């Protein structure tokens, strides 16, 4: 079995602006608990991180449960990633670390006293995270990286590679990113009304970068940038 997703983090320059944005778009409850703002209602434990590092871009990242952070970080470097935050204790217990994968995508590792079970659900409620997506310059390189670091099973079934939700606790995809913009990690949130959601995004200062688009298997999806330029996806229909 692979290592499950512990939580997601959205880095923002201004925590209060990000709080108002995400509460307005997805009706999430966001509570200021110090350096972090805690997100409730997303279907997965989440935080908005008040990002003070002007020399590093804001981003969306995920923290993955691992049995041993030091072994995980050694594997990261062996596979071509770079550790940017060595293991550090967290007040609530356990420890965390951060690294960038070969494409520069920021990811986190979490080691706690208990290993979280899969959070996979047959039905995703509205305004909850349904899946994640990794856009990589070289899909097969990233496939090898994430299989080695987290023991995820990834199936190459065409232009999109499927990441097993039995391993991660959340459905995931990996694909080749051929555009000039930087590779990225994004989360997709299920919404009841795509048009209304995209209107709210624009009203609150975000920018739609991919309008509503049909999914061959059914439903539609879209992408927008939040106030910090972080890409976020939404979808409907499943």
Buried (B, 14 or more C-beta within 10 A) or exposed (E): EBBBBBBBBBBBBBBEBBBBBBBBBBEBEBEEEEEBBBBEBBBBBBBBBBBEEEEEBBBBBBBBBBEEBBEBBEBBEEBBBEBBEEBEEEEEEBBBBBBBBBBBBBBBBBBBEEBBEBBBBEEBEBBBBBBBBBBBBBBEBBBBBBBBBBBBBBEEEEEBBBBBBBBBBBBBBBBBBEEEEBBBBBBBBBBEEBEEBBEBBEEBEBEBEEEBEEEEEEEBBBBBBBBBEBBBBBBBEE
